[in-house]
Amino acid sequence: AVAKVIQKMKDKGKGIIGMKIFGVGKLIDRKDECIKYHLSHNFIDASTIGIENKEQLDDILERYPIVSAEA
């Protein structure tokens, strides 16, 4: 239901930022599933991810697909 509302907002020209895509840390053990869900919705323009240290950053960067700047 929420995705439909957000899609309508996007259709009206709003920028959409995905926040807390790991459920405020409650879904941290399901990172790949969360990232896949996030990337499968074309209405999300950007996202924020809380990272506490370099190891977490490296882990997240390895999980996200490489996207060309020209894409």
Backbone hydrogen bonds, N-H to C=O, Kabsch-Sander energy under -0.5 kcal/mol:
donor,donor_aa,acceptor,acceptor_aa,energy
5,V,1,A,-1.4
6,I,2,V,-2.6
7,Q,3,A,-2.4
8,K,4,K,-1.9
9,M,5,V,-1.9
10,K,6,I,-2.5
11,D,7,Q,-2.6
12,K,8,K,-1.1
12,K,9,M,-0.6
13,G,10,K,-2.1
14,K,9,M,-2.0
18,G,16,I,-0.5
18,G,46,A,-3.4
21,I,48,T,-0.7
23,G,20,K,-2.0
26,K,23,G,-2.1
27,L,22,F,-2.5
28,I,25,G,-1.1
30,R,27,L,-2.6
31,K,28,I,-0.9
34,C,30,R,-2.4
35,I,31,K,-2.8
36,K,32,D,-2.4
37,Y,33,E,-2.3
38,H,34,C,-2.6
39,L,35,I,-2.8
40,S,36,K,-1.4
41,H,38,H,-1.1
42,N,40,S,-0.7
44,I,41,H,-1.5
45,D,16,I,-2.4
45,D,43,F,-0.6
46,A,16,I,-1.4
48,T,18,G,-2.4
57,L,53,N,-1.9
58,D,54,K,-2.9
59,D,55,E,-2.2
60,I,56,Q,-2.5
61,L,57,L,-2.7
62,E,58,D,-1.9
63,R,59,D,-1.2
64,Y,60,I,-1.7
71,A,68,S,-1.4
